[in-house]
């Protein structure tokens, strides 16, 4: 009975926290060669149109567990600009989120001979959050509540900003998400925080023995801090990529933890993927390490995509 109560509490806290943030859940999807999903600064970093479809199914085996689908596409505009679009659909128990993010990035070449670049990005975010009250109106449903009769939904508008610095094989992206305060006119202001802002950093370096080497090793770190309650998380990532001319294959792992509980990971996720003939596939399995492990087989993340119209820009910073 105690374990069941803990499980219900964890699910409830997850629904509450994610509902407050009003955005697409940020787990390991960005590692699947899709950093634009994480930051607007990556819009147009590439000499092609990049399309990625992502499916995230959390806590497989638990009814009404979080489930998210996204479509991300970004492209180059000339030599100095890029645009991108993200669409997402997210469900978590009896809550639903749908939204979009339209991004613009401006890319500056500091030194083309040293491959030194600086990018600025901004996104407009649209989010519709609602409670599925149609599931509360059935007397045979355990969630039945006769007092819930009107639509419980809200529409939100917000912005993200970021900056990206690249020098040869090193990169550093610093971002602020949901920079506007939340409209609390439809909520109980005693319990609902109005600050949705979170700040995050993504940095890494790609090591290759020499230019002819086919093996590349890329360690990276993702850090995120939430202003409303001071909590923060860190991802430690490692990826090994094997190049076969323009195709490649990779394997790696992610270790995510709360920063006040370094030795107790939220999950450990092996990752693998490939890109062949401009077709992309990636997979990640997140092994949960908390009490939910006894009820779930883990979390699955699948990414498929295509790189279209290669050569759309010949600017050095797209390589």
QUIMO-V448283 format. One record per run of one state. SS is the DSSP state (alpha for helix, beta for strand, coil for the rest). FROM is the first residue (numbers start at 1). LEN is the number of residues. If there is no record, write none. Layout:
ss->SS from->FROM len->LEN
ss->SS from->FROM len->LEN
This chain:
ss->coil from->1 len->1
ss->alpha from->2 len->20
ss->coil from->22 len->7
ss->alpha from->29 len->3
ss->coil from->32 len->3
ss->alpha from->35 len->3
ss->coil from->38 len->2
ss->alpha from->40 len->3
ss->coil from->43 len->6
ss->beta from->49 len->9
ss->coil from->58 len->9
ss->beta from->67 len->11
ss->coil from->78 len->3
ss->beta from->81 len->12
ss->coil from->93 len->2
ss->beta from->95 len->17
ss->coil from->112 len->4
ss->beta from->116 len->16
ss->coil from->132 len->1
ss->alpha from->133 len->3
ss->coil from->136 len->16
ss->beta from->152 len->16
ss->coil from->168 len->2
ss->beta from->170 len->8
ss->coil from->178 len->20
ss->beta from->198 len->11
ss->coil from->209 len->6
ss->beta from->215 len->12
ss->coil from->227 len->5
ss->beta from->232 len->13
ss->coil from->245 len->2
ss->beta from->247 len->12
ss->coil from->259 len->6
ss->beta from->265 len->12
ss->coil from->277 len->2
ss->beta from->279 len->10
ss->coil from->289 len->2
ss->alpha from->291 len->4
ss->coil from->295 len->4
ss->beta from->299 len->10
ss->coil from->309 len->7
ss->alpha from->316 len->3
ss->coil from->319 len->1
